Amino acid sequence: TVEVLKEERYSGFDELFIPRLRGPLFPVIELSGRSVTRVIAGAGLSGFDRLGLHSWSIDLAYDTFSRRPSVWAGYGNAQLAPWFLSIQGARLADKLIVPSTDVEVQRNDVRIIAAAQRPFWTSVVALGVEALWREERASVPSVPDPERSVRLVGPTAAFAWFAGDGTSYAGTRQGLSLDLSAAAYPRFTSSVGIADLSAELGVWLPVPILERSTFAVSLRGRAVPSPVPGLLQVGGMTDALWMEPTESGAAEIPPRIFLPGIAFAEPLRGFDDVAFRANAVGIVGARFRQPFIVDAGTTTFLWLLPSFFIRQLEVEAFFEGARRDFAFDPAPVLDPAGWHMAVGGMARLRMLWGSAAPLTLYYQYAHRFDPALPPLHTVGIQVE
């Protein structure tokens, strides 16, 4: 039975300001080429009221290199459920040093996002407004553009739909997904007029005979219309801890444009080390995955560390190819010479540390169909 201590009306302030999650952050970053140690010390707090209708978070950090604080804050409101309203804001302080000089550049970034989202059965619709602002000021007035600022303000919209089924070991075994998103920064509210449009279709198919194997196919498209060509980066994104460097002239120089802390980038598997520039891109991918269940562990790791549990080992084969700035003419689209393609394999070891931290250690090999690019080996850790 539940003992009733007192009867009173609900208040959104009930236990709202009691931190439910808090923790410090003390990374140390070495600046290469200079005898400077950069220490970023920070702390974060988050909380919610008794019914979970109001939630908040705040993070503070101090950088010994820029000698200025940074702050992130957010608030969420679920009183209009199924609609969820949120607002997030951040002010980031940084300092840069111009290469081959001693000129220091103080940078301030401000970002505010207001959004509203709600589910419709297995679909999610999100609407919002995003405002980005960046200011840079050089320590020496004689350098080009000693003071400059830029802003992007505009609406955003996103739609996500998924239908399928799966298991905890194999993941999604059969299903269909559709994701659409759009962001527009019109010229009358922004320093430069830019739009960002993307769409993705995913299909999961069960593999006959093999019980836990899965086969997935994806088709992605993204376009960034702007007055500056080549604003969209394709590839050149990775979370790997180690990657064999590629020494080639395949990388393309990004356009010279001053943007407020936003990057228009689309990942391309197998091209983690090299980036291409485009106005629009179409990407097709396929992968086959076979998990091997382990389910073994120990209550302590090396008698000192928390519990360690190995969930499963996964082996994966993949293909991914991208076509830049394609036209709706089937002849050039089907020409392999205009594609950036890679095939390869991956091995993942899924683990659980301390009964609460799911980590995945992976190794990936990728062969690129480009004579200028050698095979790529990557090793990394992912937090699920």
C-alpha positions as CSV (number, residue, x, y, z in Angstrom):
1,T,0.0,0.0,0.0
2,V,1.0,3.6,-0.6
3,E,0.9,5.9,2.4
4,V,-0.6,9.4,1.7
5,L,1.4,12.0,3.6
6,K,-0.6,15.0,2.5
7,E,-3.1,16.1,-0.2
8,E,-2.4,19.2,-2.2
9,R,-2.5,20.5,-5.8
10,Y,0.3,19.5,-8.2
11,S,2.9,22.2,-8.8
12,G,5.4,22.2,-11.6
13,F,8.0,23.4,-9.2
14,D,7.7,20.3,-7.0
15,E,11.3,18.8,-6.9
16,L,12.0,20.6,-10.2
17,F,15.3,22.2,-9.0
18,I,16.6,19.0,-7.4
19,P,19.5,17.9,-9.6
20,R,18.8,14.3,-10.7
21,L,22.0,13.9,-12.8
22,R,25.3,15.7,-12.2
23,G,28.9,15.1,-13.1
24,P,32.3,16.7,-13.8
25,L,34.2,16.8,-17.0
26,F,38.0,17.1,-17.0
27,P,39.5,16.4,-20.5
28,V,43.1,17.6,-21.3
29,I,44.0,18.5,-24.9
30,E,47.5,19.0,-26.1
31,L,48.0,21.7,-28.7
32,S,50.4,20.3,-31.3
33,G,53.4,22.4,-32.2
34,R,53.2,24.6,-29.1
35,S,54.2,24.1,-25.5
36,V,50.7,24.8,-24.3
37,T,48.5,22.4,-22.3
38,R,44.8,23.1,-22.8
39,V,42.5,22.1,-19.9
40,I,38.8,22.2,-20.2
41,A,37.0,21.8,-16.8
42,G,33.3,21.5,-16.7
43,A,30.3,20.3,-14.8
44,G,26.7,19.5,-15.7
45,L,23.3,19.4,-13.9
46,S,19.9,18.2,-15.0
47,G,16.6,17.7,-13.3
48,F,12.8,17.4,-13.7
49,D,9.7,17.8,-11.6
50,R,7.8,15.0,-9.8
51,L,5.6,14.1,-12.8
52,G,8.3,14.7,-15.5
53,L,6.3,17.4,-17.2
54,H,9.2,19.9,-16.9
55,S,12.8,19.1,-17.4
56,W,16.0,21.2,-17.6
57,S,19.7,20.9,-18.0
58,I,22.7,23.2,-17.7
59,D,26.4,22.6,-18.5
60,L,29.2,25.0,-17.7
61,A,32.8,24.7,-18.9
62,Y,36.0,26.8,-18.6
63,D,38.8,26.7,-21.1
64,T,42.3,27.7,-19.8
65,F,43.4,28.5,-23.3
66,S,40.7,30.9,-24.2
67,R,40.3,32.0,-20.6
68,R,36.5,32.3,-21.0
69,P,33.5,30.2,-19.9
70,S,31.0,28.4,-22.1
71,V,27.5,27.5,-21.2
72,W,24.8,25.2,-22.5
73,A,21.2,25.2,-21.2
74,G,17.9,23.5,-22.2
75,Y,14.3,23.3,-21.1
76,G,11.6,20.8,-22.1
77,N,7.8,21.0,-21.4
78,A,5.4,18.0,-21.8
79,Q,2.2,19.7,-20.5
80,L,0.7,19.7,-24.0
81,A,1.3,16.0,-24.6
82,P,1.5,14.4,-27.0
83,W,3.3,17.6,-28.1
84,F,6.7,18.2,-26.5
85,L,8.1,21.7,-26.5
86,S,11.8,22.5,-26.0
87,I,14.2,25.3,-26.2
88,Q,18.0,25.0,-26.1
89,G,20.7,27.7,-26.0
90,A,24.5,27.7,-26.0
91,R,27.2,30.3,-25.9
92,L,30.6,28.8,-26.8
93,A,33.9,30.7,-26.3
94,D,37.0,29.7,-28.2
95,K,40.4,31.0,-29.2
96,L,42.2,30.3,-32.5
97,I,45.8,30.9,-33.6
98,V,46.4,31.8,-37.2
99,P,48.8,29.2,-38.7
100,S,52.4,30.4,-39.1
101,T,51.7,33.5,-37.0
102,D,51.1,34.6,-33.4
103,V,47.8,36.3,-34.2
104,E,45.1,35.2,-31.8
105,V,41.4,35.2,-32.8
106,Q,38.7,35.3,-30.2
107,R,35.6,33.4,-31.3
108,N,32.0,33.6,-29.8
109,D,29.3,31.2,-31.0
110,V,25.6,31.6,-30.0
111,R,23.0,29.0,-30.9
112,I,19.3,28.9,-30.0
113,I,16.9,26.2,-31.0
114,A,13.2,26.2,-30.3
115,A,11.3,23.0,-31.3
116,A,7.9,21.3,-31.0
117,Q,7.5,17.6,-31.8
118,R,4.9,14.9,-31.4
119,P,4.5,11.2,-32.3
120,F,1.7,9.9,-34.7
121,W,1.7,6.2,-34.0
122,T,5.1,5.1,-35.4
123,S,5.8,8.5,-37.0
124,V,7.4,11.6,-35.4
125,V,6.9,15.2,-36.7
126,A,9.2,18.0,-35.5
127,L,8.9,21.8,-36.3
128,G,11.3,24.4,-35.1
129,V,13.3,27.6,-35.5
130,E,17.1,27.7,-35.4
131,A,19.3,30.8,-34.9
132,L,23.1,30.7,-35.2
133,W,25.5,33.6,-34.7
134,R,29.3,33.7,-34.8
135,E,31.7,36.6,-34.1
136,E,35.4,36.6,-34.5
137,R,37.9,39.3,-33.5
138,A,41.6,39.2,-34.2
139,S,44.2,40.5,-31.7
140,V,46.0,42.4,-34.5
141,P,43.9,44.9,-36.5
142,S,46.3,44.7,-39.6
143,V,45.2,41.2,-40.5
144,P,42.5,40.7,-43.2
145,D,39.0,40.9,-41.7
146,P,40.1,41.6,-38.1
147,E,36.4,41.6,-37.0
148,R,33.6,39.7,-38.7
149,S,30.3,38.2,-37.8
150,V,27.6,36.1,-39.5
151,R,24.2,34.8,-38.7
152,L,21.8,32.1,-39.9
153,V,18.1,32.2,-38.8
154,G,15.3,30.1,-40.2
155,P,12.7,27.4,-39.8
156,T,13.3,23.6,-39.6
157,A,11.1,20.6,-40.1
158,A,11.6,16.9,-39.9
159,F,9.4,13.7,-40.4
160,A,10.4,10.2,-39.4
161,W,8.4,7.0,-40.0
162,F,9.3,3.4,-39.2
163,A,7.5,0.1,-39.3
164,G,9.2,-3.2,-38.6
165,D,10.1,-5.8,-36.0
166,G,13.3,-7.2,-34.6
167,T,15.1,-8.8,-31.6
168,S,17.6,-7.6,-29.0
169,Y,20.3,-9.8,-30.6
170,A,19.8,-9.2,-34.3
171,G,18.3,-5.7,-34.2
172,T,15.7,-4.9,-36.9
173,R,15.1,-8.0,-39.0
174,Q,12.4,-6.7,-41.3
175,G,11.1,-3.2,-41.7
176,L,10.7,0.0,-43.7
177,S,11.7,3.6,-42.7
178,L,11.4,7.0,-44.2
179,D,13.1,10.2,-42.9
180,L,12.7,13.7,-44.3
181,S,14.2,16.9,-43.1
182,A,14.5,20.5,-44.3
183,A,16.0,23.7,-43.0
184,A,15.9,27.1,-44.7
185,Y,17.9,30.2,-43.8
186,P,16.4,32.9,-46.0
187,R,18.4,35.9,-47.1
188,F,16.2,38.5,-45.3
189,T,16.9,36.9,-41.8
190,S,20.4,35.6,-42.5
191,S,23.8,36.8,-43.8
192,V,23.6,34.4,-46.7
193,G,20.7,32.4,-48.1
194,I,21.1,28.6,-47.6
195,A,18.7,25.6,-47.6
196,D,19.4,22.1,-46.5
197,L,17.1,19.3,-47.8
198,S,17.6,15.5,-47.1
199,A,15.6,12.3,-47.5
200,E,16.4,8.7,-46.6
201,L,14.6,5.4,-47.4
202,G,15.6,2.2,-45.5
203,V,14.6,-1.4,-46.1
204,W,15.4,-4.4,-43.8
205,L,14.9,-7.9,-45.2
206,P,15.2,-11.2,-43.3
207,V,17.7,-13.7,-44.6
208,P,16.3,-17.2,-45.3
209,I,17.7,-20.1,-43.3
210,L,20.1,-17.9,-41.2
211,E,18.0,-17.1,-38.2
212,R,19.7,-13.9,-36.8
213,S,21.2,-12.6,-40.1
214,T,19.9,-9.3,-41.5
215,F,20.2,-7.6,-44.8
216,A,19.5,-3.8,-45.1
217,V,19.4,-1.5,-48.1
218,S,19.4,2.3,-47.8
219,L,18.9,5.2,-50.3
220,R,19.9,8.7,-49.2
221,G,19.7,12.0,-50.9
222,R,20.8,15.5,-49.8
223,A,21.0,18.9,-51.4
224,V,22.3,22.2,-50.1
225,P,21.3,25.0,-52.4
226,S,23.4,28.1,-51.8
227,P,25.2,30.9,-53.7
228,V,28.5,29.2,-52.8
229,P,29.1,26.0,-54.8
230,G,30.5,22.9,-53.0
231,L,29.1,23.7,-49.6
232,L,28.0,20.1,-48.9
233,Q,30.8,17.8,-47.7
234,V,30.6,14.1,-48.6
235,G,32.7,11.7,-46.6
236,G,35.6,12.8,-44.4
237,M,33.7,12.0,-41.1
238,T,34.8,9.4,-38.6
239,D,34.6,8.4,-34.9
240,A,37.6,6.1,-35.2
241,L,40.4,6.1,-32.5
242,W,42.9,5.1,-35.1
243,M,42.9,5.3,-38.9
244,E,45.6,4.6,-41.4
245,P,46.3,7.9,-43.0
246,T,45.8,8.4,-46.7
247,E,48.4,10.5,-48.6
248,S,46.7,11.4,-51.9
249,G,45.4,14.4,-53.7
250,A,41.8,13.1,-53.7
251,A,40.7,15.5,-51.0
252,E,39.0,18.7,-52.3
253,I,39.4,22.2,-50.9
254,P,36.3,23.5,-49.1
255,P,34.7,26.7,-50.3
256,R,35.9,29.9,-48.6
257,I,32.8,31.0,-46.7
258,F,32.3,32.1,-43.1
259,L,29.6,30.1,-41.4
260,P,28.3,30.2,-37.7
261,G,29.3,26.8,-36.3
262,I,27.3,24.7,-38.8
263,A,28.7,22.0,-41.1
264,F,26.8,20.6,-44.0
265,A,28.3,17.1,-44.1
266,E,27.0,13.7,-45.2
267,P,28.9,10.5,-44.1
268,L,30.1,8.1,-46.7
269,R,31.2,4.7,-45.5
270,G,34.7,3.7,-46.5
271,F,35.7,7.3,-47.1
272,D,36.3,8.4,-43.5
273,D,39.7,9.9,-44.4
274,V,38.8,11.9,-47.5
275,A,36.1,14.4,-48.3
276,F,34.5,15.5,-51.5
277,R,32.6,18.7,-52.2
278,A,29.1,18.8,-53.8
279,N,25.9,20.8,-54.1
280,A,23.8,17.6,-54.0
281,V,24.5,13.9,-53.5
282,G,22.8,10.6,-53.8
283,I,24.0,7.6,-51.8
284,V,23.1,3.9,-52.0
285,G,24.2,1.4,-49.5
286,A,23.7,-2.3,-48.5
287,R,25.0,-4.4,-45.7
288,F,24.7,-8.0,-44.5
289,R,25.2,-8.6,-40.7
290,Q,25.6,-11.9,-38.8
291,P,25.7,-11.8,-35.0
292,F,27.3,-14.5,-32.8
293,I,25.9,-14.5,-29.3
294,V,28.4,-14.7,-26.4
295,D,26.6,-13.7,-23.2
296,A,29.5,-14.1,-20.9
297,G,31.3,-11.8,-18.4
298,T,32.6,-11.2,-14.9
299,T,31.5,-9.3,-11.9
300,T,34.8,-7.3,-11.8
301,F,37.4,-6.7,-14.6
302,L,41.0,-7.2,-13.5
303,W,39.7,-7.4,-9.8
304,L,39.5,-3.6,-9.6
305,L,37.3,-2.3,-12.4
306,P,33.5,-2.6,-12.7
307,S,31.6,-5.6,-14.1
308,F,32.4,-6.6,-17.7
309,F,29.9,-8.4,-20.0
310,I,30.4,-9.4,-23.6
311,R,27.0,-9.4,-25.4
312,Q,27.9,-10.6,-28.9
313,L,30.3,-10.5,-31.8
314,E,29.0,-9.2,-35.1
315,V,30.5,-9.7,-38.6
316,E,29.3,-7.4,-41.3
317,A,29.9,-6.9,-45.1
318,F,28.9,-3.7,-46.7
319,F,28.8,-1.7,-49.9
320,E,28.3,2.1,-50.3
321,G,28.4,4.4,-53.2
322,A,27.8,8.1,-53.8
323,R,27.1,10.1,-56.9
324,R,27.6,13.9,-56.7
325,D,25.6,16.6,-58.5
326,F,23.7,14.0,-60.6
327,A,21.2,14.9,-63.2
328,F,18.0,13.0,-63.9
329,D,19.5,11.5,-67.0
330,P,20.0,7.7,-66.5
331,A,23.0,7.4,-68.8
332,P,25.6,9.4,-66.6
333,V,24.0,8.2,-63.4
334,L,24.7,4.5,-64.3
335,D,28.3,5.3,-65.4
336,P,30.6,3.8,-62.7
337,A,33.3,6.4,-63.4
338,G,31.2,9.1,-61.7
339,W,30.7,7.2,-58.5
340,H,32.7,7.0,-55.3
341,M,32.3,3.4,-54.2
342,A,33.6,1.2,-51.4
343,V,33.2,-2.4,-50.3
344,G,34.5,-4.0,-47.1
345,G,33.8,-5.7,-43.8
346,M,33.5,-4.9,-40.2
347,A,33.8,-6.8,-36.9
348,R,32.1,-5.5,-33.8
349,L,32.4,-6.6,-30.2
350,R,29.4,-5.4,-28.2
351,M,30.1,-5.1,-24.5
352,L,28.5,-3.8,-21.3
353,W,30.6,-2.1,-18.6
354,G,29.4,-1.6,-15.1
355,S,25.9,-2.9,-16.0
356,A,25.1,0.5,-17.4
357,A,27.6,1.6,-20.1
358,P,27.1,-0.2,-23.5
359,L,30.3,0.1,-25.5
360,T,31.2,-1.4,-28.9
361,L,34.8,-2.0,-30.1
362,Y,35.1,-2.3,-33.9
363,Y,37.5,-2.8,-36.7
364,Q,36.6,-1.9,-40.3
365,Y,38.3,-2.6,-43.7
366,A,37.3,-0.8,-46.8
367,H,38.4,-1.2,-50.4
368,R,37.8,1.9,-52.5
369,F,37.2,1.7,-56.3
370,D,39.6,4.6,-56.9
371,P,43.2,3.9,-57.9
372,A,44.4,7.0,-55.9
373,L,42.9,5.7,-52.7
374,P,44.5,2.7,-50.9
375,P,42.5,0.4,-48.7
376,L,41.4,1.9,-45.4
377,H,41.7,0.4,-41.9
378,T,39.9,1.9,-39.0
379,V,39.6,1.0,-35.3
380,G,37.2,2.7,-32.9
381,I,34.9,2.6,-29.9
382,Q,31.2,3.5,-30.1
383,V,28.8,4.4,-27.2
384,E,25.4,3.0,-27.9
